[in-house]
Amino acid sequence: MFKHLLLISSFFLLCFPISSDDSEPTLDCRNTIRPSFPAKRVLMVHVDTNQKVGDSLQAGQVAGTMTPLPEVISKKFETQFRTAEQLYAEKKFNEAVAVLEPTVKVEKNNPFLWNLYGRALYAANRKKESFVAYQTLLSIIDADETYFEDGSPNLVVLDAWFLEAYWKISTLYLDQGEYAKSIFYNRKMLDVVTYANKHYDPEKMIYNVSALSYLAEAYYFLKIKEANQYYACETLKLDKDNQYVFQFLLL
């Protein structure tokens, strides 16, 4: 199995102002500032790190390599898991759900079963059920997270095996109008650690354009102008013709 480098994500600023009309206020992307991630400490799980405890990382600095996934996902339900994987690959999402549903009732703390179950429900557009499945998954993989009395995060867990789950639940929170939670999980996936492979190439993947524009949208509804403008600019850097993000600009 290939090892994937884990990098702290870095997005370069646009070096020109953006305005749709000379009479309209200008979005100046030369001076936007990336918001700091809202956590005192970040614990990266399933990473062979080359850093020491307490080390600080700069944007783009290699943090380590993702550890290989286990060869056997479930002693009881390995066949069902692999069958569901194949059904998912064939876009037979509801069939995959039907195969997995009995397994999560038995192995209630198996994150791999919950992850594929949540993915299949999400892809089948069964969003309410998917949300519950992802909440269960996160309660397992992020169990060591801690928070201050005001609800702000102290120790944030980032599990390299389940980055997609953070992204998917962030979109579900966005749909529900839970903007702060959407930002938190979106940024766990996008801003803190990204895979250094084609699936997470910020210069090429529409996936990241969506993530950036959704952050701009969430900050728009929270009326946080500086962060909103930063993520709008990052969206336009990767997709200069993006129209979605222009709906959510604080100028």
ChimeraX attribute file (.defattr): number of C-alpha atoms within 10 A of each C-alpha:
attribute: neighborCount
match mode: 1-to-1
recipient: residues
	/A:1	7
	/A:2	8
	/A:3	15
	/A:4	16
	/A:5	19
	/A:6	23
	/A:7	21
	/A:8	18
	/A:9	21
	/A:10	17
	/A:11	16
	/A:12	10
	/A:13	17
	/A:14	19
	/A:15	12
	/A:16	12
	/A:17	12
	/A:18	17
	/A:19	12
	/A:20	10
	/A:21	8
	/A:22	8
	/A:23	7
	/A:24	9
	/A:25	12
	/A:26	13
	/A:27	20
	/A:28	17
	/A:29	21
	/A:30	15
	/A:31	15
	/A:32	19
	/A:33	13
	/A:34	18
	/A:35	12
	/A:36	9
	/A:37	15
	/A:38	15
	/A:39	15
	/A:40	11
	/A:41	15
	/A:42	17
	/A:43	15
	/A:44	18
	/A:45	17
	/A:46	17
	/A:47	20
	/A:48	16
	/A:49	17
	/A:50	10
	/A:51	12
	/A:52	7
	/A:53	8
	/A:54	7
	/A:55	7
	/A:56	9
	/A:57	12
	/A:58	12
	/A:59	13
	/A:60	15
	/A:61	13
	/A:62	18
	/A:63	20
	/A:64	18
	/A:65	20
	/A:66	21
	/A:67	18
	/A:68	14
	/A:69	12
	/A:70	8
	/A:71	8
	/A:72	12
	/A:73	16
	/A:74	16
	/A:75	7
	/A:76	12
	/A:77	19
	/A:78	15
	/A:79	14
	/A:80	17
	/A:81	22
	/A:82	14
	/A:83	16
	/A:84	25
	/A:85	20
	/A:86	14
	/A:87	18
	/A:88	21
	/A:89	12
	/A:90	10
	/A:91	14
	/A:92	16
	/A:93	23
	/A:94	19
	/A:95	15
	/A:96	27
	/A:97	20
	/A:98	14
	/A:99	20
	/A:100	23
	/A:101	13
	/A:102	12
	/A:103	20
	/A:104	18
	/A:105	10
	/A:106	11
	/A:107	14
	/A:108	13
	/A:109	15
	/A:110	16
	/A:111	21
	/A:112	18
	/A:113	25
	/A:114	27
	/A:115	20
	/A:116	22
	/A:117	31
	/A:118	28
	/A:119	25
	/A:120	27
	/A:121	23
	/A:122	21
	/A:123	16
	/A:124	18
	/A:125	13
	/A:126	14
	/A:127	18
	/A:128	11
	/A:129	14
	/A:130	24
	/A:131	21
	/A:132	14
	/A:133	24
	/A:134	25
	/A:135	16
	/A:136	17
	/A:137	26
	/A:138	20
	/A:139	14
	/A:140	15
	/A:141	18
	/A:142	16
	/A:143	11
	/A:144	11
	/A:145	16
	/A:146	16
	/A:147	13
	/A:148	9
	/A:149	8
	/A:150	6
	/A:151	8
	/A:152	12
	/A:153	18
	/A:154	16
	/A:155	18
	/A:156	20
	/A:157	20
	/A:158	23
	/A:159	21
	/A:160	19
	/A:161	17
	/A:162	18
	/A:163	18
	/A:164	16
	/A:165	22
	/A:166	23
	/A:167	21
	/A:168	21
	/A:169	25
	/A:170	28
	/A:171	23
	/A:172	19
	/A:173	20
	/A:174	19
	/A:175	12
	/A:176	10
	/A:177	13
	/A:178	16
	/A:179	21
	/A:180	17
	/A:181	17
	/A:182	26
	/A:183	24
	/A:184	20
	/A:185	22
	/A:186	27
	/A:187	20
	/A:188	23
	/A:189	25
	/A:190	22
	/A:191	22
	/A:192	19
	/A:193	24
	/A:194	23
	/A:195	21
	/A:196	19
	/A:197	12
	/A:198	10
	/A:199	13
	/A:200	16
	/A:201	15
	/A:202	20
	/A:203	13
	/A:204	13
	/A:205	13
	/A:206	16
	/A:207	13
	/A:208	19
	/A:209	23
	/A:210	16
	/A:211	22
	/A:212	26
	/A:213	25
	/A:214	26
	/A:215	30
	/A:216	31
	/A:217	26
	/A:218	24
	/A:219	26
	/A:220	21
	/A:221	17
	/A:222	14
	/A:223	13
	/A:224	13
	/A:225	15
	/A:226	19
	/A:227	22
	/A:228	29
	/A:229	27
	/A:230	25
	/A:231	28
	/A:232	30
	/A:233	30
	/A:234	24
	/A:235	27
	/A:236	21
	/A:237	19
	/A:238	19
	/A:239	14
	/A:240	11
	/A:241	11
	/A:242	15
	/A:243	11
	/A:244	13
	/A:245	22
	/A:246	15
	/A:247	11
	/A:248	20
	/A:249	19
	/A:250	20
	/A:251	12
